[in-house]
C-alpha cells in the first residue's frame, strides 16, 4: 500500500506551491525586491569593510597634517559613536 502512495504527497505539495506562486504579478516584483535587497546589503557590507580597512590610514594622515586635530569619535566602521546618540 505504501508503494502506491510513494512520492504523491511530495508531488501534491509541489503542485500547491507552484499554484500559489504561479501568478506572474507576484513573482516578478518579489524577485526584483529580493535582488535589490541582496545588492543593497552586499554594497553596505563592502562599504563598511572598506571604511574599517582605511580608518587607520586616514587617521595617520590627519594627524600628520594637524597633530592637534581631535577625533570625530566615529567607530572604525564609520558609524556614530553610541555615546553620542544618548546626548
Buried (B, 14 or more C-beta within 10 A) or exposed (E): EEEEEEEEEEEEEEEEEEEEEEEEEEEEEEEEEEEEEEEEEEEEEEEBEEBEEEBEEEBEEBEEEEEEEEEEEEEEEBEEEEEEEEE
